[in-house]
Amino acid sequence: MADHLTPTTVFKCLADETRVRMMLLIAREEELCVCELTCALDESQPKVSRHLAQLRNCGLLADRRQGQWVYYRLHPNLPDWVHSILTVVLDANKHWLSSNSKRLETMGDRPERLAACC
């Protein structure tokens, strides 16, 4: 699905402040779970889950389950031009995400990820 993304599709999917913040946080952190995004965005779990589902349905995100946690990352087939857009926006707007980043950094009991295989 991600390999069929058009600029119109991408920008429509990102036409919401919550979804843009999610995408930038995930791009920066590489992978986040629902509870981490709920904390970072200071939003309810249902709202965060709804927006994550929209981003996944658009083909921008992929998810994986590890025990009770569901982790979200950029879709592995995301075109280079989408990665470029996210990188430029993230680099130019770190101050815009600073409150979200601080909440994430100070979050207690963050879920543990499995160690990467060799």
C-alpha positions as CSV (number, residue, x, y, z in Angstrom):
1,M,0.0,0.0,0.0
2,A,2.8,2.5,0.9
3,D,4.4,2.2,-2.5
4,H,1.2,3.6,-4.1
5,L,1.3,6.9,-2.1
6,T,0.7,10.1,-4.0
7,P,1.4,13.6,-2.7
8,T,-2.4,14.2,-2.4
9,T,-2.8,11.0,-0.3
10,V,0.2,11.9,2.0
11,F,-0.9,15.5,2.6
12,K,-4.5,14.5,3.2
13,C,-3.3,11.9,5.8
14,L,-1.2,14.6,7.5
15,A,-3.8,17.3,7.4
16,D,-4.3,17.1,11.1
17,E,-2.0,18.4,13.9
18,T,-2.2,15.2,16.0
19,R,-1.3,13.0,13.0
20,V,1.6,15.2,12.0
21,R,3.0,15.2,15.6
22,M,2.6,11.4,15.7
23,M,4.5,11.0,12.4
24,L,7.3,13.3,13.4
25,L,7.7,11.7,16.8
26,I,7.7,8.2,15.3
27,A,10.2,9.3,12.6
28,R,12.4,10.7,15.3
29,E,12.1,7.7,17.7
30,E,11.9,5.0,15.0
31,E,9.1,3.2,16.9
32,L,6.6,4.1,19.6
33,C,3.7,2.4,21.2
34,V,0.2,3.7,21.8
35,C,0.9,4.5,25.5
36,E,4.0,6.5,24.6
37,L,2.1,8.5,22.1
38,T,-0.7,9.0,24.5
39,C,1.7,10.4,27.1
40,A,3.7,12.5,24.6
41,L,0.7,14.1,23.0
42,D,-1.3,14.4,26.3
43,E,-4.3,12.9,24.5
44,S,-6.8,10.1,25.3
45,Q,-6.0,6.6,24.2
46,P,-9.1,6.3,21.9
47,K,-8.1,9.5,20.1
48,V,-4.5,8.4,19.6
49,S,-5.6,4.9,18.4
50,R,-8.1,6.4,15.9
51,H,-5.4,8.6,14.4
52,L,-2.9,5.8,14.3
53,A,-5.4,3.6,12.5
54,Q,-5.9,6.4,9.9
55,L,-2.1,6.7,9.3
56,R,-1.8,2.9,9.0
57,N,-4.8,2.8,6.6
58,C,-3.1,5.5,4.5
59,G,0.0,3.4,4.2
60,L,2.2,5.7,6.2
61,L,2.7,3.5,9.3
62,A,3.1,-0.2,10.0
63,D,2.5,-1.9,13.3
64,R,3.7,-4.9,15.2
65,R,2.5,-6.6,18.4
66,Q,4.9,-7.5,21.2
67,G,2.9,-9.0,24.1
68,Q,0.4,-6.5,25.2
69,W,2.0,-3.6,23.3
70,V,1.4,-2.5,19.8
71,Y,4.3,-0.6,18.3
72,Y,4.1,1.8,15.3
73,R,6.9,2.7,12.9
74,L,7.2,4.3,9.5
75,H,6.0,1.8,6.8
76,P,9.0,-0.1,5.5
77,N,8.0,0.6,1.9
78,L,7.6,4.4,2.4
79,P,8.9,6.2,-0.6
80,D,12.1,8.2,-0.2
81,W,10.3,11.4,-1.0
82,V,8.0,10.9,2.1
83,H,11.1,10.2,4.3
84,S,12.7,13.4,2.9
85,I,9.6,15.5,3.7
86,L,9.4,14.1,7.3
87,T,13.2,14.7,7.8
88,V,13.0,18.3,6.6
89,V,9.9,19.1,8.6
90,L,11.3,17.4,11.8
91,D,14.7,19.2,11.5
92,A,13.1,22.6,11.0
93,N,10.5,22.2,13.7
94,K,12.1,20.6,16.7
95,H,10.9,23.5,18.9
96,W,7.3,22.7,17.8
97,L,7.6,19.2,19.2
98,S,9.6,20.2,22.3
99,S,6.7,19.8,24.8
100,N,5.8,16.4,23.3
101,S,9.4,15.3,23.4
102,K,9.8,16.4,27.0
103,R,6.7,14.4,28.1
104,L,8.0,11.3,26.3
105,E,11.5,11.6,27.8
106,T,10.1,11.9,31.3
107,M,7.5,9.1,30.9
108,G,7.9,6.4,33.5
109,D,7.5,2.7,32.8
110,R,8.1,2.9,29.1
111,P,7.6,-0.5,27.5
112,E,10.8,-2.4,26.7
113,R,11.5,-3.4,23.1
114,L,13.0,-6.7,22.2
115,A,16.7,-6.5,21.4
116,A,17.4,-6.4,17.7
117,C,18.7,-9.6,16.2
118,C,22.2,-9.8,14.9
